[in-house]
Amino acid sequence: MLHDPLTGLPGHALLLDRLEQSLIRARTRGTLVTLVLITAPDSVLDAARVLRAGLRPDFTVARYRDSALAVLAEHDFGDGSPIASLIRQLVGTSPHIHWVTSDGESNPDDILATAEDPAQH
């Protein structure tokens, strides 16, 4: 299943595919990829709605796990902290946010493992 039935967002499998494609573009174009994982404190549906409305249309908002969402963003410079800050503002109520930025030299599994590790942030 490529899309989450509850939120209509891309599901885990589609997120992994988009992450892999983003990493390839980062390597070939010299850009960056930021993956942000968000544990929605209240309603995953409300958080999904707010993120889709408040983020650039070329960012991928996906359902990562039961109460977790992911945002995948491609950008030209920086470490991804402005993206994580914007997500905190949009979701509010102190969500747990972990993120990682890559130049494309990492594989999707390593990116996800780093983003899941709160010691990295």
N, CA, C and O atoms as a Tinker XYZ file with bonds, in Angstrom:
   484  protein
     1  N      0.849000   -1.172000    0.000000    73     2
     2  CA     0.000000    0.000000    0.000000    64     1     3
     3  C      0.902000    1.244000    0.000000    63     2     4     5
     4  O      1.716000    1.441000    0.902000    81     3
     5  N      0.737000    2.056000   -1.010000    73     3     6
     6  CA     1.595000    3.227000   -1.144000    64     5     7
     7  C      1.109000    4.430000   -0.343000    63     6     8     9
     8  O      1.907000    5.282000    0.048000    81     7
     9  N     -0.192000    4.501000   -0.098000    73     7    10
    10  CA    -0.748000    5.625000    0.661000    64     9    11
    11  C     -1.431000    5.123000    1.930000    63    10    12    13
    12  O     -2.053000    4.061000    1.943000    81    11
    13  N     -1.301000    5.902000    2.981000    73    11    14
    14  CA    -1.915000    5.586000    4.261000    64    13    15
    15  C     -3.423000    5.792000    4.141000    63    14    16    17
    16  O     -3.855000    6.863000    3.714000    81    15
    17  N     -4.238000    4.800000    4.503000    73    15    18
    18  CA    -5.683000    4.926000    4.336000    64    17    19
    19  C     -6.323000    5.974000    5.258000    63    18    20    21
    20  O     -7.347000    6.556000    4.900000    81    19
    21  N     -5.751000    6.220000    6.416000    73    19    22
    22  CA    -6.326000    7.182000    7.354000    64    21    23
    23  C     -6.067000    8.625000    6.927000    63    22    24    25
    24  O     -6.982000    9.449000    6.931000    81    23
    25  N     -4.832000    8.928000    6.562000    73    23    26
    26  CA    -4.461000   10.316000    6.269000    64    25    27
    27  C     -4.457000   10.640000    4.778000    63    26    28    29
    28  O     -4.535000   11.808000    4.395000    81    27
    29  N     -4.366000    9.612000    3.936000    73    27    30
    30  CA    -4.225000    9.838000    2.512000    64    29    31
    31  C     -2.813000   10.237000    2.107000    63    30    32    33
    32  O     -2.546000   10.482000    0.931000    81    31
    33  N     -1.913000   10.301000    3.075000    73    31    34
    34  CA    -0.519000   10.667000    2.820000    64    33    35
    35  C      0.249000    9.484000    2.247000    63    34    36    37
    36  O     -0.180000    8.339000    2.387000    81    35
    37  N      1.377000    9.752000    1.602000    73    35    38
    38  CA     2.247000    8.648000    1.216000    64    37    39
    39  C      2.582000    7.803000    2.448000    63    38    40    41
    40  O      2.791000    8.333000    3.539000    81    39
    41  N      2.628000    6.499000    2.259000    73    39    42
    42  CA     2.977000    5.592000    3.347000    64    41    43
    43  C      4.473000    5.348000    3.410000    63    42    44    45
    44  O      5.254000    5.984000    2.703000    81    43
    45  N      4.854000    4.421000    4.265000    73    43    46
    46  CA     6.262000    4.132000    4.524000    64    45    47
    47  C      7.013000    3.727000    3.249000    63    46    48    49
    48  O      8.114000    4.216000    2.997000    81    47
    49  N      6.426000    2.845000    2.456000    73    47    50
    50  CA     7.104000    2.371000    1.240000    64    49    51
    51  C      7.334000    3.511000    0.251000    63    50    52    53
    52  O      8.411000    3.621000   -0.334000    81    51
    53  N      6.332000    4.348000    0.067000    73    51    54
    54  CA     6.474000    5.477000   -0.858000    64    53    55
    55  C      7.473000    6.502000   -0.307000    63    54    56    57
    56  O      8.231000    7.100000   -1.072000    81    55
    57  N      7.477000    6.706000    1.007000    73    55    58
    58  CA     8.469000    7.597000    1.615000    64    57    59
    59  C      9.879000    7.102000    1.329000    63    58    60    61
    60  O     10.750000    7.891000    0.961000    81    59
    61  N     10.115000    5.800000    1.495000    73    59    62
    62  CA    11.448000    5.250000    1.222000    64    61    63
    63  C     11.849000    5.452000   -0.229000    63    62    64    65
    64  O     13.001000    5.782000   -0.510000    81    63
    65  N     10.922000    5.261000   -1.149000    73    63    66
    66  CA    11.219000    5.475000   -2.556000    64    65    67
    67  C     11.563000    6.935000   -2.827000    63    66    68    69
    68  O     12.537000    7.230000   -3.519000    81    67
    69  N     10.766000    7.840000   -2.283000    73    67    70
    70  CA    11.041000    9.268000   -2.489000    64    69    71
    71  C     12.357000    9.688000   -1.844000    63    70    72    73
    72  O     13.080000   10.524000   -2.386000    81    71
    73  N     12.667000    9.105000   -0.681000    73    71    74
    74  CA    13.939000    9.400000   -0.027000    64    73    75
    75  C     15.103000    8.944000   -0.905000    63    74    76    77
    76  O     16.075000    9.677000   -1.084000    81    75
    77  N     15.001000    7.751000   -1.441000    73    75    78
    78  CA    16.065000    7.240000   -2.303000    64    77    79
    79  C     16.238000    8.135000   -3.539000    63    78    80    81
    80  O     17.364000    8.442000   -3.929000    81    79
    81  N     15.140000    8.544000   -4.144000    73    79    82
    82  CA    15.222000    9.422000   -5.316000    64    81    83
    83  C     15.809000   10.794000   -4.949000    63    82    84    85
    84  O     16.588000   11.364000   -5.714000    81    83
    85  N     15.435000   11.311000   -3.790000    73    83    86
    86  CA    15.977000   12.597000   -3.331000    64    85    87
    87  C     17.475000   12.511000   -3.098000    63    86    88    89
    88  O     18.209000   13.444000   -3.420000    81    87
    89  N     17.932000   11.398000   -2.541000    73    87    90
    90  CA    19.363000   11.216000   -2.300000    64    89    91
    91  C     20.127000   11.141000   -3.615000    63    90    92    93
    92  O     21.234000   11.669000   -3.715000    81    91
    93  N     19.558000   10.497000   -4.616000    73    91    94
    94  CA    20.192000   10.446000   -5.938000    64    93    95
    95  C     20.298000   11.851000   -6.526000    63    94    96    97
    96  O     21.345000   12.227000   -7.052000    81    95
    97  N     19.210000   12.629000   -6.438000    73    95    98
    98  CA    19.256000   14.005000   -6.957000    64    97    99
    99  C     20.281000   14.836000   -6.196000    63    98   100   101
   100  O     20.982000   15.653000   -6.794000    81    99
   101  N     20.375000   14.637000   -4.879000    73    99   102
   102  CA    21.352000   15.393000   -4.091000    64   101   103
   103  C     22.778000   15.093000   -4.558000    63   102   104   105
   104  O     23.599000   16.000000   -4.690000    81   103
   105  N     23.059000   13.822000   -4.804000    73   103   106
   106  CA    24.406000   13.445000   -5.277000    64   105   107
   107  C     24.695000   14.025000   -6.651000    63   106   108   109
   108  O     25.799000   14.514000   -6.893000    81   107
   109  N     23.745000   13.983000   -7.537000    73   107   110
   110  CA    24.009000   14.405000   -8.914000    64   109   111
   111  C     23.917000   15.915000   -9.103000    63   110   112   113
   112  O     24.554000   16.461000  -10.004000    81   111
   113  N     23.134000   16.598000   -8.270000    73   111   114
   114  CA    22.949000   18.041000   -8.433000    64   113   115
   115  C     23.708000   18.876000   -7.418000    63   114   116   117
   116  O     23.773000   20.099000   -7.541000    81   115
   117  N     24.284000   18.221000   -6.414000    73   115   118
   118  CA    25.000000   18.958000   -5.378000    64   117   119
   119  C     24.080000   19.667000   -4.401000    63   118   120   121
   120  O     24.443000   20.702000   -3.842000    81   119
   121  N     22.883000   19.111000   -4.190000    73   119   122
   122  CA    21.929000   19.697000   -3.252000    64   121   123
   123  C     21.905000   18.887000   -1.967000    63   122   124   125
   124  O     22.723000   17.988000   -1.777000    81   123
   125  N     20.982000   19.202000   -1.103000    73   123   126
   126  CA    20.849000   18.529000    0.187000    64   125   127
   127  C     19.439000   17.963000    0.357000    63   126   128   129
   128  O     18.489000   18.401000   -0.292000    81   127
   129  N     19.334000   16.988000    1.241000    73   127   130
   130  CA    18.057000   16.371000    1.586000    64   129   131
   131  C     17.935000   16.396000    3.096000    63   130   132   133
   132  O     18.852000   15.989000    3.809000    81   131
   133  N     16.794000   16.879000    3.581000    73   131   134
   134  CA    16.513000   16.823000    5.016000    64   133   135
   135  C     15.292000   15.953000    5.244000    63   134   136   137
   136  O     14.260000   16.121000    4.594000    81   135
   137  N     15.423000   15.023000    6.175000    73   135   138
   138  CA    14.307000   14.186000    6.605000    64   137   139
   139  C     13.996000   14.548000    8.046000    63   138   140   141
   140  O     14.869000   14.504000    8.913000    81   139
   141  N     12.742000   14.905000    8.293000    73   139   142
   142  CA    12.291000   15.259000    9.633000    64   141   143
   143  C     11.251000   14.244000   10.063000    63   142   144   145
   144  O     10.287000   13.997000    9.338000    81   143
   145  N     11.434000   13.649000   11.240000    73   143   146
   146  CA    10.436000   12.748000   11.817000    64   145   147
   147  C      9.726000   13.478000   12.936000    63   146   148   149
   148  O     10.366000   14.091000   13.789000    81   147
   149  N      8.395000   13.413000   12.937000    73   147   150
   150  CA     7.574000   14.131000   13.900000    64   149   151
   151  C      6.660000   13.146000   14.604000    63   150   152   153
   152  O      5.906000   12.421000   13.955000    81   151
   153  N      6.724000   13.115000   15.933000    73   151   154
   154  CA     5.739000   12.361000   16.687000    64   153   155
   155  C      4.624000   13.323000   17.027000    63   154   156   157
   156  O      4.801000   14.241000   17.827000    81   155
   157  N      3.473000   13.105000   16.412000    73   155   158
   158  CA     2.329000   14.006000   16.602000    64   157   159
   159  C      1.773000   13.800000   18.005000    63   158   160   161
   160  O      1.324000   12.702000   18.335000    81   159
   161  N      1.797000   14.844000   18.836000    73   159   162
   162  CA     1.393000   14.691000   20.230000    64   161   163
   163  C     -0.115000   14.466000   20.406000    63   162   164   165
   164  O     -0.526000   13.807000   21.361000    81   163
   165  N     -0.923000   14.990000   19.524000    73   163   166
   166  CA    -2.369000   14.874000   19.683000    64   165   167
   167  C     -2.961000   14.025000   18.566000    63   166   168   169
   168  O     -3.135000   12.816000   18.720000    81   167
   169  N     -3.260000   14.646000   17.474000    73   167   170
   170  CA    -3.908000   13.964000   16.373000    64   169   171
   171  C     -3.012000   13.950000   15.150000    63   170   172   173
   172  O     -2.590000   14.998000   14.661000    81   171
   173  N     -2.729000   12.763000   14.665000    73   171   174
   174  CA    -1.919000   12.643000   13.460000    64   173   175
   175  C     -2.652000   13.263000   12.272000    63   174   176   177
   176  O     -2.020000   13.806000   11.366000    81   175
   177  N     -3.974000   13.185000   12.273000    73   175   178
   178  CA    -4.753000   13.795000   11.188000    64   177   179
   179  C     -4.620000   15.313000   11.188000    63   178   180   181
   180  O     -4.425000   15.924000   10.137000    81   179
   181  N     -4.725000   15.922000   12.370000    73   179   182
   182  CA    -4.575000   17.377000   12.464000    64   181   183
   183  C     -3.165000   17.805000   12.067000    63   182   184   185
   184  O     -2.988000   18.782000   11.339000    81   183
   185  N     -2.169000   17.074000   12.546000    73   183   186
   186  CA    -0.784000   17.408000   12.212000    64   185   187
   187  C     -0.550000   17.266000   10.710000    63   186   188   189
   188  O      0.126000   18.100000   10.108000    81   187
   189  N     -1.096000   16.228000   10.108000    73   187   190
   190  CA    -0.935000   16.025000    8.666000    64   189   191
   191  C     -1.568000   17.180000    7.892000    63   190   192   193
   192  O     -0.978000   17.688000    6.938000    81   191
   193  N     -2.753000   17.588000    8.297000    73   191   194
   194  CA    -3.457000   18.682000    7.625000    64   193   195
   195  C     -2.665000   19.984000    7.723000    63   194   196   197
   196  O     -2.511000   20.696000    6.731000    81   195
   197  N     -2.167000   20.290000    8.911000    73   195   198
   198  CA    -1.411000   21.522000    9.135000    64   197   199
   199  C     -0.105000   21.518000    8.337000    63   198   200   201
   200  O      0.266000   22.531000    7.744000    81   199
   201  N      0.577000   20.395000    8.326000    73   199   202
   202  CA     1.847000   20.318000    7.599000    64   201   203
   203  C      1.642000   20.441000    6.095000    63   202   204   205
   204  O      2.398000   21.140000    5.420000    81   203
   205  N      0.637000   19.776000    5.574000    73   203   206
   206  CA     0.385000   19.868000    4.124000    64   205   207
   207  C      0.025000   21.294000    3.717000    63   206   208   209
   208  O      0.407000   21.754000    2.641000    81   207
   209  N     -0.706000   21.984000    4.576000    73   207   210
   210  CA    -1.113000   23.359000    4.262000    64   209   211
   211  C      0.032000   24.352000    4.452000    63   210   212   213
   212  O      0.100000   25.355000    3.742000    81   211
   213  N      0.931000   24.087000    5.402000    73   211   214
   214  CA     1.939000   25.068000    5.766000    64   213   215
   215  C      3.303000   24.902000    5.144000    63   214   216   217
   216  O      4.149000   25.789000    5.257000    81   215
   217  N      3.534000   23.771000    4.482000    73   215   218
   218  CA     4.850000   23.513000    3.884000    64   217   219
   219  C      4.793000   23.666000    2.374000    63   218   220   221
   220  O      3.720000   23.642000    1.771000    81   219
   221  N      5.949000   23.822000    1.784000    73   219   222
   222  CA     6.031000   23.939000    0.325000    64   221   223
   223  C      5.432000   22.701000   -0.332000    63   222   224   225
   224  O      5.555000   21.596000    0.197000    81   223
   225  N      4.790000   22.877000   -1.471000    73   223   226
   226  CA     4.161000   21.731000   -2.134000    64   225   227
   227  C      5.144000   20.669000   -2.620000    63   226   228   229
   228  O      4.747000   19.527000   -2.852000    81   227
   229  N      6.419000   21.026000   -2.779000    73   227   230
   230  CA     7.389000   20.031000   -3.226000    64   229   231
   231  C      7.989000   19.228000   -2.064000    63   230   232   233
   232  O      8.777000   18.311000   -2.297000    81   231
   233  N      7.636000   19.553000   -0.835000    73   231   234
   234  CA     8.037000   18.739000    0.313000    64   233   235
   235  C      7.089000   17.543000    0.390000    63   234   236   237
   236  O      5.895000   17.678000    0.122000    81   235
   237  N      7.612000   16.388000    0.751000    73   235   238
   238  CA     6.779000   15.213000    0.957000    64   237   239
   239  C      6.415000   15.117000    2.429000    63   238   240   241
   240  O      7.293000   15.066000    3.291000    81   239
   241  N      5.120000   15.093000    2.715000    73   239   242
   242  CA     4.622000   14.807000    4.057000    64   241   243
   243  C      4.070000   13.393000    3.988000    63   242   244   245
   244  O      3.187000   13.108000    3.180000    81   243
   245  N      4.589000   12.498000    4.837000    73   243   246
   246  CA     4.212000   11.090000    4.774000    64   245   247
   247  C      3.872000   10.552000    6.158000    63   246   248   249
   248  O      4.304000   11.097000    7.173000    81   247
   249  N      3.101000    9.489000    6.184000    73   247   250
   250  CA     2.822000    8.773000    7.431000    64   249   251
   251  C      3.979000    7.816000    7.658000    63   250   252   253
   252  O      4.248000    6.949000    6.826000    81   251
   253  N      4.664000    7.973000    8.785000    73   251   254
   254  CA     5.842000    7.153000    9.050000    64   253   255
   255  C      5.503000    5.940000    9.906000    63   254   256   257
   256  O      5.880000    4.813000    9.583000    81   255
   257  N      4.808000    6.173000   10.970000    73   255   258
   258  CA     4.343000    5.113000   11.878000    64   257   259
   259  C      3.003000    5.536000   12.439000    63   258   260   261
   260  O      2.442000    6.541000   12.004000    81   259
   261  N      2.474000    4.782000   13.403000    73   259   262
   262  CA     1.135000    5.061000   13.940000    64   261   263
   263  C      0.914000    6.525000   14.282000    63   262   264   265
   264  O     -0.011000    7.148000   13.761000    81   263
   265  N      1.737000    7.074000   15.136000    73   263   266
   266  CA     1.555000    8.474000   15.540000    64   265   267
   267  C      2.704000    9.346000   15.069000    63   266   268   269
   268  O      2.976000   10.396000   15.651000    81   267
   269  N      3.371000    8.913000   14.021000    73   267   270
   270  CA     4.526000    9.667000   13.521000    64   269   271
   271  C      4.357000   10.005000   12.043000    63   270   272   273
   272  O      3.830000    9.223000   11.252000    81   271
   273  N      4.822000   11.193000   11.713000    73   271   274
   274  CA     4.833000   11.668000   10.341000    64   273   275
   275  C      6.276000   11.950000    9.951000    63   274   276   277
   276  O      7.156000   12.066000   10.804000    81   275
   277  N      6.498000   12.056000    8.665000    73   275   278
   278  CA     7.826000   12.407000    8.154000    64   277   279
   279  C      7.657000   13.511000    7.126000    63   278   280   281
   280  O      6.663000   13.571000    6.402000    81   279
   281  N      8.651000   14.380000    7.083000    73   279   282
   282  CA     8.715000   15.402000    6.041000    64   281   283
   283  C     10.055000   15.247000    5.346000    63   282   284   285
   284  O     11.103000   15.195000    5.989000    81   283
   285  N     10.005000   15.175000    4.032000    73   283   286
   286  CA    11.190000   15.044000    3.213000    64   285   287
   287  C     11.317000   16.314000    2.384000    63   286   288   289
   288  O     10.400000   16.681000    1.649000    81   287
   289  N     12.463000   16.983000    2.507000    73   287   290
   290  CA    12.663000   18.261000    1.822000    64   289   291
   291  C     14.007000   18.275000    1.112000    63   290   292   293
   292  O     15.022000   17.853000    1.666000    81   291
   293  N     13.999000   18.762000   -0.111000    73   291   294
   294  CA    15.235000   18.978000   -0.853000    64   293   295
   295  C     15.511000   20.470000   -0.847000    63   294   296   297
   296  O     14.602000   21.281000   -1.027000    81   295
   297  N     16.794000   20.835000   -0.635000    73   295   298
   298  CA    17.147000   22.249000   -0.580000    64   297   299
   299  C     18.592000   22.446000   -1.001000    63   298   300   301
   300  O     19.359000   21.491000   -1.122000    81   299
   301  N     18.945000   23.704000   -1.219000    73   299   302
   302  CA    20.261000   24.019000   -1.765000    64   301   303
   303  C     21.364000   24.188000   -0.725000    63   302   304   305
   304  O     22.531000   23.944000   -1.031000    81   303
   305  N     21.025000   24.598000    0.488000    73   303   306
   306  CA    22.057000   24.856000    1.487000    64   305   307
   307  C     21.457000   24.737000    2.884000    63   306   308   309
   308  O     20.241000   24.630000    3.042000    81   307
   309  N     22.323000   24.755000    3.891000    73   307   310
   310  CA    21.886000   24.730000    5.284000    64   309   311
   311  C     21.868000   23.328000    5.857000    63   310   312   313
   312  O     22.166000   22.341000    5.183000    81   311
   313  N     21.508000   23.282000    7.124000    73   311   314
   314  CA    21.528000   22.010000    7.831000    64   313   315
   315  C     20.138000   21.458000    8.126000    63   314   316   317
   316  O     20.019000   20.453000    8.828000    81   315
   317  N     19.115000   22.070000    7.624000    73   315   318
   318  CA    17.761000   21.580000    7.848000    64   317   319
   319  C     17.087000   22.139000    9.083000    63   318   320   321
   320  O     15.890000   21.928000    9.279000    81   319
   321  N     17.832000   22.853000    9.927000    73   319   322
   322  CA    17.211000   23.375000   11.154000    64   321   323
   323  C     16.074000   24.350000   10.877000    63   322   324   325
   324  O     15.105000   24.351000   11.637000    81   323
   325  N     16.131000   25.186000    9.828000    73   323   326
   326  CA    14.971000   26.044000    9.557000    64   325   327
   327  C     13.709000   25.241000    9.207000    63   326   328   329
   328  O     12.596000   25.645000    9.544000    81   327
   329  N     13.893000   24.121000    8.538000    73   327   330
   330  CA    12.752000   23.265000    8.200000    64   329   331
   331  C     12.177000   22.654000    9.470000    63   330   332   333
   332  O     10.961000   22.643000    9.659000    81   331
   333  N     13.043000   22.145000   10.341000    73   331   334
   334  CA    12.585000   21.566000   11.609000    64   333   335
   335  C     11.885000   22.620000   12.469000    63   334   336   337
   336  O     10.874000   22.326000   13.106000    81   335
   337  N     12.417000   23.842000   12.490000    73   335   338
   338  CA    11.788000   24.924000   13.266000    64   337   339
   339  C     10.405000   25.266000   12.725000    63   338   340   341
   340  O      9.464000   25.465000   13.494000    81   339
   341  N     10.284000   25.334000   11.411000    73   339   342
   342  CA     8.981000   25.614000   10.812000    64   341   343
   343  C      7.978000   24.524000   11.158000    63   342   344   345
   344  O      6.821000   24.820000   11.458000    81   343
   345  N      8.403000   23.280000   11.119000    73   343   346
   346  CA     7.515000   22.167000   11.464000    64   345   347
   347  C      7.071000   22.267000   12.920000    63   346   348   349
   348  O      5.901000   22.040000   13.228000    81   347
   349  N      8.002000   22.608000   13.823000    73   347   350
   350  CA     7.632000   22.803000   15.238000    64   349   351
   351  C      6.565000   23.880000   15.379000    63   350   352   353
   352  O      5.598000   23.716000   16.123000    81   351
   353  N      6.748000   24.983000   14.660000    73   351   354
   354  CA     5.766000   26.075000   14.730000    64   353   355
   355  C      4.414000   25.632000   14.193000    63   354   356   357
   356  O      3.377000   25.945000   14.777000    81   355
   357  N      4.423000   24.915000   13.095000    73   355   358
   358  CA     3.171000   24.494000   12.479000    64   357   359
   359  C      2.411000   23.492000   13.342000    63   358   360   361
   360  O      1.202000   23.622000   13.529000    81   359
   361  N      3.111000   22.502000   13.863000    73   359   362
   362  CA     2.455000   21.443000   14.625000    64   361   363
   363  C      2.127000   21.899000   16.041000    63   362   364   365
   364  O      1.095000   21.519000   16.593000    81   363
   365  N      3.005000   22.717000   16.634000    73   363   366
   366  CA     2.765000   23.241000   17.983000    64   365   367
   367  C      2.790000   22.151000   19.046000    63   366   368   369
   368  O      3.176000   21.012000   18.781000    81   367
   369  N      2.382000   22.512000   20.226000    73   367   370
   370  CA     2.301000   21.635000   21.396000    64   369   371
   371  C      3.509000   20.730000   21.586000    63   370   372   373
   372  O      3.367000   19.556000   21.930000    81   371
   373  N      4.690000   21.275000   21.363000    73   371   374
   374  CA     5.965000   20.587000   21.622000    64   373   375
   375  C      6.041000   19.174000   21.062000    63   374   376   377
   376  O      6.199000   18.221000   21.824000    81   375
   377  N      5.931000   19.019000   19.750000    73   375   378
   378  CA     6.079000   17.672000   19.191000    64   377   379
   379  C      7.534000   17.216000   19.311000    63   378   380   381
   380  O      8.454000   18.031000   19.376000    81   379
   381  N      7.713000   15.921000   19.340000    73   379   382
   382  CA     9.070000   15.368000   19.305000    64   381   383
   383  C      9.513000   15.364000   17.856000    63   382   384   385
   384  O      8.878000   14.738000   17.008000    81   383
   385  N     10.598000   16.061000   17.573000    73   383   386
   386  CA    11.099000   16.184000   16.215000    64   385   387
   387  C     12.558000   15.768000   16.175000    63   386   388   389
   388  O     13.375000   16.221000   16.977000    81   387
   389  N     12.864000   14.903000   15.232000    73   387   390
   390  CA    14.238000   14.479000   14.984000    64   389   391
   391  C     14.479000   14.638000   13.493000    63   390   392   393
   392  O     13.605000   14.340000   12.679000    81   391
   393  N     15.663000   15.106000   13.140000    73   391   394
   394  CA    15.932000   15.331000   11.720000    64   393   395
   395  C     17.386000   15.086000   11.381000    63   394   396   397
   396  O     18.269000   15.087000   12.239000    81   395
   397  N     17.596000   14.878000   10.096000    73   395   398
   398  CA    18.940000   14.655000    9.583000    64   397   399
   399  C     19.004000   15.253000    8.178000    63   398   400   401
   400  O     18.032000   15.209000    7.424000    81   399
   401  N     20.156000   15.807000    7.847000    73   399   402
   402  CA    20.392000   16.354000    6.519000    64   401   403
   403  C     21.544000   15.592000    5.882000    63   402   404   405
   404  O     22.539000   15.279000    6.535000    81   403
   405  N     21.390000   15.299000    4.590000    73   403   406
   406  CA    22.415000   14.544000    3.867000    64   405   407
   407  C     22.721000   15.211000    2.536000    63   406   408   409
   408  O     21.873000   15.865000    1.929000    81   407
   409  N     23.965000   15.024000    2.103000    73   407   410
   410  CA    24.366000   15.484000    0.783000    64   409   411
   411  C     24.145000   14.403000   -0.267000    63   410   412   413
   412  O     24.574000   14.543000   -1.412000    81   411
   413  N     23.480000   13.332000    0.125000    73   411   414
   414  CA    23.175000   12.252000   -0.802000    64   413   415
   415  C     24.112000   11.068000   -0.707000    63   414   416   417
   416  O     23.903000   10.055000   -1.374000    81   415
   417  N     25.143000   11.184000    0.117000    73   415   418
   418  CA    26.134000   10.113000    0.210000    64   417   419
   419  C     25.734000    9.006000    1.177000    63   418   420   421
   420  O     26.459000    8.020000    1.307000    81   419
   421  N     24.605000    9.141000    1.855000    73   419   422
   422  CA    24.110000    8.107000    2.762000    64   421   423
   423  C     23.015000    7.313000    2.070000    63   422   424   425
   424  O     22.424000    7.773000    1.093000    81   423
   425  N     22.750000    6.119000    2.582000    73   423   426
   426  CA    21.645000    5.345000    2.025000    64   425   427
   427  C     20.376000    5.595000    2.851000    63   426   428   429
   428  O     20.467000    6.074000    3.981000    81   427
   429  N     19.206000    5.280000    2.309000    73   427   430
   430  CA    17.951000    5.567000    3.021000    64   429   431
   431  C     17.869000    4.958000    4.417000    63   430   432   433
   432  O     17.366000    5.602000    5.338000    81   431
   433  N     18.353000    3.733000    4.588000    73   431   434
   434  CA    18.296000    3.102000    5.912000    64   433   435
   435  C     19.120000    3.861000    6.941000    63   434   436   437
   436  O     18.691000    4.025000    8.083000    81   435
   437  N     20.304000    4.326000    6.544000    73   435   438
   438  CA    21.141000    5.100000    7.461000    64   437   439
   439  C     20.501000    6.445000    7.802000    63   438   440   441
   440  O     20.573000    6.897000    8.945000    81   439
   441  N     19.879000    7.080000    6.816000    73   439   442
   442  CA    19.195000    8.355000    7.052000    64   441   443
   443  C     18.076000    8.159000    8.071000    63   442   444   445
   444  O     17.949000    8.938000    9.016000    81   443
   445  N     17.268000    7.122000    7.882000    73   443   446
   446  CA    16.167000    6.858000    8.819000    64   445   447
   447  C     16.691000    6.530000   10.214000    63   446   448   449
   448  O     16.149000    7.020000   11.205000    81   447
   449  N     17.727000    5.718000   10.305000    73   447   450
   450  CA    18.281000    5.360000   11.612000    64   449   451
   451  C     18.815000    6.589000   12.327000    63   450   452   453
   452  O     18.626000    6.729000   13.535000    81   451
   453  N     19.471000    7.474000   11.608000    73   451   454
   454  CA    19.991000    8.698000   12.214000    64   453   455
   455  C     18.857000    9.604000   12.654000    63   454   456   457
   456  O     18.915000   10.183000   13.739000    81   455
   457  N     17.821000    9.737000   11.829000    73   455   458
   458  CA    16.696000   10.589000   12.186000    64   457   459
   459  C     15.932000   10.046000   13.382000    63   458   460   461
   460  O     15.372000   10.822000   14.156000    81   459
   461  N     15.899000    8.750000   13.546000    73   459   462
   462  CA    15.191000    8.140000   14.679000    64   461   463
   463  C     15.969000    8.257000   15.982000    63   462   464   465
   464  O     15.390000    8.085000   17.054000    81   463
   465  N     17.251000    8.541000   15.920000    73   463   466
   466  CA    18.100000    8.559000   17.111000    64   465   467
   467  C     18.108000    9.948000   17.745000    63   466   468   469
   468  O     18.737000   10.860000   17.210000    81   467
   469  N     17.419000   10.125000   18.878000    73   467   470
   470  CA    17.361000   11.441000   19.506000    64   469   471
   471  C     18.722000   11.960000   19.964000    63   470   472   473
   472  O     18.871000   13.164000   20.171000    81   471
   473  N     19.706000   11.100000   20.126000    73   471   474
   474  CA    21.038000   11.547000   20.546000    64   473   475
   475  C     21.706000   12.358000   19.444000    63   474   476   477
   476  O     22.662000   13.087000   19.709000    81   475
   477  N     21.217000   12.242000   18.215000    73   475   478
   478  CA    21.795000   12.985000   17.093000    64   477   479
   479  C     21.372000   14.458000   17.097000    63   478   480   481
   480  O     21.966000   15.268000   16.385000    81   479
   481  N     20.359000   14.814000   17.886000    73   479   482
   482  CA    19.799000   16.157000   17.820000    64   481   483
   483  C     19.802000   16.777000   19.166000    63   482   484
   484  O     19.366000   17.918000   19.321000    81   483
